[in-house]
Amino acid sequence: MASSLHKVLVAIGLIGLLHAAYSATQHRTYLRLTEQEFTDLPIDILFQCLVCLCVTCYGVVHVAGDFKETRATADLDHKTWETFSNRQSFYSFNHRGKVLNRGAFEED
């Protein structure tokens, strides 16, 4: 189960990313108003974006919990060969075989 610390880290990271995006937008608007050419973002905005991205990724990995195996056959390792082709969604217990079987027993 995810601890509250990891949830707080995710929240702080996302808020930090939103702040970095807002700062980048303000910087771009400032450059337009002063008629300067846009070359790149200031280093503090880039640093904030990278740090908040790492914090968010760390928090999300711990909040998500255990990951499943990426191999398609990982879920099938625990099944036996007899149950491999067993499809429970195709089971039908209300069919005409009941009527046919009842008729066969009544003739006896």
N, CA, C and O of each residue as an XYZ file, in Angstrom:
432
protein
N       0.839     -1.176      0.000
C       0.000      0.000      0.000
C       0.887      1.243      0.000
O       1.953      1.258      0.615
N       0.442      2.262     -0.683
C       1.229      3.478     -0.808
C       1.159      4.292      0.488
O       0.093      4.460      1.080
N       2.302      4.782      0.900
C       2.315      5.614      2.093
C       1.929      7.042      1.717
O       1.958      7.426      0.548
N       1.575      7.803      2.719
C       1.157      9.182      2.454
C       2.338     10.035      1.998
O       2.143     11.038      1.311
N       3.562      9.650      2.371
C       4.740     10.390      1.923
C       4.869     10.339      0.407
O       5.165     11.352     -0.226
N       4.651      9.172     -0.176
C       4.777      9.050     -1.624
C       3.670      9.808     -2.342
O       3.895     10.374     -3.412
N       2.479      9.823     -1.761
C       1.391     10.600     -2.355
C       1.691     12.091     -2.295
O       1.376     12.831     -3.227
N       2.295     12.529     -1.205
C       2.684     13.936     -1.081
C       3.774     14.266     -2.093
O       3.767     15.349     -2.679
N       4.707     13.345     -2.302
C       5.755     13.568     -3.296
C       5.168     13.717     -4.695
O       5.623     14.556     -5.472
N       4.165     12.913     -5.019
C       3.515     13.033     -6.324
C       2.841     14.396     -6.447
O       2.949     15.056     -7.480
N       2.151     14.810     -5.401
C       1.467     16.109     -5.434
C       2.464     17.256     -5.561
O       2.255     18.177     -6.351
N       3.543     17.205     -4.790
C       4.562     18.259     -4.856
C       5.211     18.278     -6.238
O       5.437     19.348     -6.804
N       5.508     17.111     -6.776
C       6.120     17.047     -8.097
C       5.217     17.612     -9.184
O       5.679     18.338    -10.065
N       3.929     17.280     -9.122
C       2.999     17.798    -10.133
C       2.808     19.303     -9.999
O       2.743     20.012    -11.003
N       2.719     19.791     -8.772
C       2.610     21.242     -8.568
C       3.873     21.945     -9.059
O       3.803     23.019     -9.656
N       5.017     21.336     -8.806
C       6.276     21.911     -9.293
C       6.351     21.932    -10.808
O       6.849     22.894    -11.393
N       5.857     20.873    -11.452
C       5.836     20.856    -12.914
C       4.899     21.925    -13.473
O       5.215     22.574    -14.471
N       3.749     22.105    -12.828
C       2.836     23.169    -13.254
C       3.481     24.546    -13.074
O       3.317     25.424    -13.921
N       4.199     24.732    -11.992
C       4.882     25.996    -11.755
C       5.975     26.228    -12.794
O       6.154     27.352    -13.264
N       6.698     25.190    -13.151
C       7.741     25.330    -14.169
C       7.132     25.692    -15.524
O       7.687     26.505    -16.263
N       5.988     25.085    -15.843
C       5.321     25.412    -17.104
C       4.822     26.855    -17.095
O       4.929     27.557    -18.100
N       4.283     27.293    -15.971
C       3.813     28.677    -15.851
C       4.993     29.650    -15.947
O       4.877     30.702    -16.576
N       6.121     29.306    -15.329
C       7.310     30.164    -15.394
C       7.846     30.246    -16.816
O       8.290     31.306    -17.258
N       7.804     29.129    -17.528
C       8.261     29.144    -18.926
C       7.353     30.015    -19.780
O       7.825     30.728    -20.666
N       6.058     29.960    -19.519
C       5.121     30.798    -20.267
C       5.358     32.273    -19.951
O       5.334     33.109    -20.854
N       5.584     32.597    -18.686
C       5.866     33.986    -18.316
C       7.159     34.474    -18.940
O       7.232     35.616    -19.393
N       8.177     33.634    -18.973
C       9.451     34.008    -19.583
C       9.267     34.280    -21.075
O       9.826     35.236    -21.612
N       8.493     33.447    -21.728
C       8.247     33.634    -23.163
C       7.460     34.921    -23.430
O       7.731     35.627    -24.402
N       6.495     35.220    -22.572
C       5.725     36.455    -22.706
C       6.618     37.675    -22.477
O       6.497     38.678    -23.180
N       7.506     37.588    -21.501
C       8.443     38.675    -21.240
C       9.335     38.928    -22.459
O       9.584     40.079    -22.819
N       9.809     37.866    -23.086
C      10.656     38.027    -24.263
C       9.885     38.664    -25.419
O      10.452     39.452    -26.177
N       8.628     38.339    -25.560
C       7.817     38.955    -26.622
C       7.605     40.447    -26.361
O       7.673     41.266    -27.278
N       7.344     40.786    -25.086
C       7.107     42.193    -24.755
C       8.354     43.051    -24.948
O       8.257     44.201    -25.375
N       9.509     42.502    -24.638
C      10.758     43.249    -24.797
C      11.365     43.065    -26.177
O      12.448     43.581    -26.457
N      10.664     42.324    -27.051
C      11.083     42.079    -28.437
C      12.468     41.460    -28.522
O      13.273     41.815    -29.383
N      12.733     40.524    -27.608
C      13.984     39.767    -27.648
C      13.722     38.428    -28.330
O      12.593     37.939    -28.370
N      14.770     37.865    -28.852
C      14.645     36.563    -29.519
C      14.692     35.441    -28.480
O      15.477     35.486    -27.532
N      13.842     34.439    -28.675
C      13.813     33.292    -27.769
C      14.874     32.296    -28.206
O      14.828     31.782    -29.324
N      15.819     32.026    -27.331
C      16.855     31.042    -27.645
C      16.645     29.776    -26.820
O      16.569     28.677    -27.370
N      16.554     29.930    -25.523
C      16.270     28.783    -24.655
C      15.763     29.281    -23.309
O      15.807     30.474    -23.008
N      15.282     28.342    -22.514
C      14.750     28.682    -21.192
C      15.895     28.911    -20.212
O      16.983     28.362    -20.386
N      15.658     29.711    -19.194
C      16.688     29.882    -18.157
C      16.966     28.559    -17.442
O      16.119     27.666    -17.392
N      18.154     28.465    -16.903
C      18.602     27.215    -16.288
C      17.785     26.875    -15.047
O      17.609     25.696    -14.740
N      17.281     27.876    -14.324
C      16.513     27.570    -13.119
C      15.175     26.907    -13.456
O      14.704     26.052    -12.706
N      14.566     27.291    -14.567
C      13.311     26.657    -14.983
C      13.572     25.225    -15.452
O      12.801     24.318    -15.139
N      14.648     25.023    -16.195
C      15.003     23.671    -16.643
C      15.328     22.774    -15.452
O      14.910     21.617    -15.407
N      16.068     23.307    -14.496
C      16.426     22.526    -13.308
C      15.180     22.155    -12.501
O      15.041     21.019    -12.048
N      14.280     23.122    -12.325
C      13.041     22.854    -11.589
C      12.215     21.786    -12.297
O      11.643     20.910    -11.647
N      12.152     21.853    -13.606
C      11.380     20.870    -14.374
C      11.964     19.469    -14.221
O      11.220     18.511    -14.011
N      13.264     19.341    -14.321
C      13.899     18.027    -14.209
C      13.772     17.443    -12.801
O      13.498     16.254    -12.640
N      13.971     18.285    -11.782
C      13.867     17.805    -10.402
C      12.440     17.369    -10.094
O      12.224     16.312     -9.501
N      11.465     18.184    -10.499
C      10.061     17.841    -10.230
C       9.634     16.609    -11.021
O       8.824     15.818    -10.537
N      10.159     16.435    -12.217
C       9.863     15.229    -12.989
C      10.398     13.987    -12.286
O       9.711     12.968    -12.219
N      11.606     14.064    -11.767
C      12.187     12.923    -11.047
C      11.410     12.627     -9.762
O      11.175     11.463     -9.437
N      11.015     13.663     -9.034
C      10.254     13.472     -7.800
C       8.905     12.842     -8.103
O       8.465     11.938     -7.394
N       8.249     13.316     -9.152
C       6.953     12.759     -9.541
C       7.086     11.301     -9.963
O       6.276     10.468     -9.557
N       8.082     10.983    -10.762
C       8.284      9.588    -11.195
C       8.564      8.683    -10.006
O       8.036      7.573     -9.937
N       9.386      9.139     -9.070
C       9.679      8.338     -7.881
C       8.411      8.071     -7.070
O       8.174      6.946     -6.631
N       7.605      9.101     -6.876
C       6.372      8.940     -6.115
C       5.375      8.037     -6.814
O       4.722      7.217     -6.170
N       5.250      8.179     -8.124
C       4.291      7.363     -8.880
C       4.678      5.891     -8.849
O       3.812      5.023     -8.736
N       5.951      5.607     -8.947
C       6.401      4.211     -8.921
C       6.051      3.566     -7.587
O       5.686      2.391     -7.555
N       6.154      4.299     -6.495
C       5.834      3.730     -5.189
C       4.334      3.698     -4.919
O       3.855      2.821     -4.200
N       3.590      4.643     -5.486
C       2.139      4.634     -5.312
C       1.513      3.512     -6.127
O       0.540      2.895     -5.694
N       2.069      3.247     -7.307
C       1.502      2.228     -8.193
C       1.597      0.831     -7.597
O       0.744     -0.010     -7.882
N       2.588      0.562     -6.794
C       2.708     -0.755     -6.168
C       3.467     -1.737     -7.049
O       4.318     -1.350     -7.849
N       3.142     -3.014     -6.888
C       3.837     -4.054     -7.637
C       3.414     -4.027     -9.092
O       2.229     -3.916     -9.408
N       4.388     -4.128     -9.963
C       4.113     -4.163    -11.390
C       3.995     -5.603    -11.851
O       4.584     -6.507    -11.258
N       3.236     -5.808    -12.905
C       3.108     -7.139    -13.481
C       4.277     -7.407    -14.420
O       4.959     -6.495    -14.889
N       4.474     -8.662    -14.668
C       5.507     -9.082    -15.607
C       5.113     -8.647    -17.011
O       3.936     -8.691    -17.369
N       6.091     -8.226    -17.807
C       5.771     -7.760    -19.157
C       5.640     -8.901    -20.163
O       5.093     -8.714    -21.250
N       6.135    -10.064    -19.806
C       5.998    -11.195    -20.722
C       4.550    -11.669    -20.749
O       3.893    -11.720    -19.709
N       4.056    -12.011    -21.918
C       2.670    -12.451    -22.050
C       2.459    -13.822    -21.406
O       1.346    -14.139    -20.987
N       3.480    -14.612    -21.324
C       3.342    -15.959    -20.781
C       3.519    -16.015    -19.270
O       3.435    -17.096    -18.686
N       3.761    -14.880    -18.623
C       3.992    -14.877    -17.179
C       2.745    -15.311    -16.410
O       2.862    -15.992    -15.391
N       1.564    -14.934    -16.873
C       0.331    -15.347    -16.201
C       0.014    -16.812    -16.450
O      -0.699    -17.432    -15.660
N       0.525    -17.369    -17.521
C       0.226    -18.747    -17.865
C       1.160    -19.745    -17.182
O       0.923    -20.951    -17.253
N       2.202    -19.272    -16.531
C       3.144    -20.172    -15.861
C       2.495    -20.951    -14.718
O       2.932    -22.059    -14.407
N       1.475    -20.400    -14.096
C       0.852    -21.031    -12.946
C      -0.311    -21.944    -13.329
O      -0.879    -22.603    -12.459
N      -0.672    -21.997    -14.587
C      -1.794    -22.829    -15.023
C      -1.295    -24.181    -15.511
O      -0.190    -24.297    -16.042
N      -2.122    -25.194    -15.323
C      -1.785    -26.506    -15.847
C      -2.258    -26.599    -17.289
O      -3.007    -25.744    -17.762
N      -1.824    -27.628    -17.975
C      -2.186    -27.799    -19.380
C      -3.687    -28.056    -19.543
O      -4.275    -27.664    -20.551
N      -4.305    -28.706    -18.565
C      -5.728    -29.010    -18.656
C      -6.582    -27.742    -18.577
O      -7.626    -27.656    -19.224
N      -6.150    -26.776    -17.799
C      -6.933    -25.550    -17.652
C      -6.494    -24.452    -18.617
O      -7.026    -23.343    -18.570
N      -5.544    -24.741    -19.478
C      -5.027    -23.718    -20.381
C      -6.093    -23.233    -21.361
O      -6.212    -22.030    -21.593
N      -6.864    -24.147    -21.935
C      -7.874    -23.744    -22.915
C      -9.260    -23.629    -22.291
O     -10.261    -23.618    -23.007
N      -9.326    -23.545    -20.988
C     -10.587    -23.452    -20.271
C     -11.104    -22.013    -20.344
O     -10.486    -21.106    -19.787
N     -12.219    -21.801    -21.016
C     -12.795    -20.481    -21.170
C     -14.142    -20.434    -20.441
O     -15.150    -20.907    -20.966
N     -14.155    -19.880    -19.264
C     -15.355    -19.878    -18.452
C     -16.435    -18.986    -19.031
O     -17.612    -19.191    -18.735
N     -16.084    -18.022    -19.830
C     -17.100    -17.136    -20.384
C     -17.948    -17.841    -21.442
O     -19.013    -17.339    -21.802
N     -17.503    -18.984    -21.944
C     -18.271    -19.715    -22.937
C     -19.119    -20.827    -22.326
O     -19.803    -21.547    -23.054
N     -19.087    -20.977    -21.016
C     -19.922    -21.989    -20.383
C     -21.394    -21.635    -20.558
O     -21.785    -20.482    -20.375
N     -22.201    -22.618    -20.911
C     -23.634    -22.412    -21.058
C     -24.342    -23.599    -20.417
O     -24.211    -24.734    -20.875
N     -25.094    -23.327    -19.354
C     -25.773    -24.393    -18.646
C     -27.242    -24.474    -19.007
O     -27.909    -25.445    -18.648
N     -27.754    -23.496    -19.697
C     -29.149    -23.498    -20.126
C     -29.191    -23.765    -21.625
O     -29.220    -22.832    -22.427
N     -29.193    -25.021    -21.993
C     -29.230    -25.383    -23.406
C     -30.168    -26.578    -23.591
O     -30.700    -27.114    -22.619
N     -30.359    -26.979    -24.815
C     -31.339    -28.039    -25.097
C     -30.861    -29.420    -24.679
O     -31.642    -30.371    -24.720
N     -29.621    -29.559    -24.284
C     -29.116    -30.852    -23.843
C     -29.821    -31.356    -22.601
O     -29.930    -32.565    -22.399
N     -30.299    -30.455    -21.770
C     -31.036    -30.871    -20.575
C     -32.329    -31.579    -20.966
O     -32.684    -32.600    -20.377
N     -33.018    -31.048    -21.938
C     -34.282    -31.644    -22.384
C     -34.014    -32.993    -23.043
O     -34.762    -33.946    -22.825
N     -32.971    -33.083    -23.834
C     -32.644    -34.340    -24.498
C     -32.245    -35.400    -23.481
O     -32.627    -36.561    -23.622
N     -31.487    -35.022    -22.466
C     -31.084    -35.981    -21.442
C     -32.280    -36.437    -20.613
O     -32.350    -37.608    -20.241
N     -33.220    -35.547    -20.315
C     -34.388    -35.924    -19.542
C     -35.251    -36.914    -20.329
O     -35.809    -37.854    -19.763
N     -35.349    -36.692    -21.618
C     -36.133    -37.589    -22.456
C     -35.512    -38.984    -22.509
O     -36.235    -39.979    -22.560
N     -34.208    -39.065    -22.498
C     -33.528    -40.355    -22.548
C     -33.733    -41.120    -21.258
O     -33.855    -42.345    -21.286
N     -33.776    -40.436    -20.131
C     -33.973    -41.125    -18.855
C     -35.422    -41.537    -18.646
O     -35.692    -42.516    -17.950
N     -36.361    -40.799    -19.241
C     -37.768    -41.148    -19.058
C     -38.148    -42.426    -19.822
O     -39.082    -43.127    -19.433
N     -37.428    -42.723    -20.902
C     -37.736    -43.898    -21.688
C     -37.371    -45.178    -20.965
O     -37.950    -46.226    -21.250
N     -36.428    -45.124    -20.040
C     -35.975    -46.318    -19.324
C     -36.985    -46.872    -18.453
O     -36.742    -47.879    -17.787
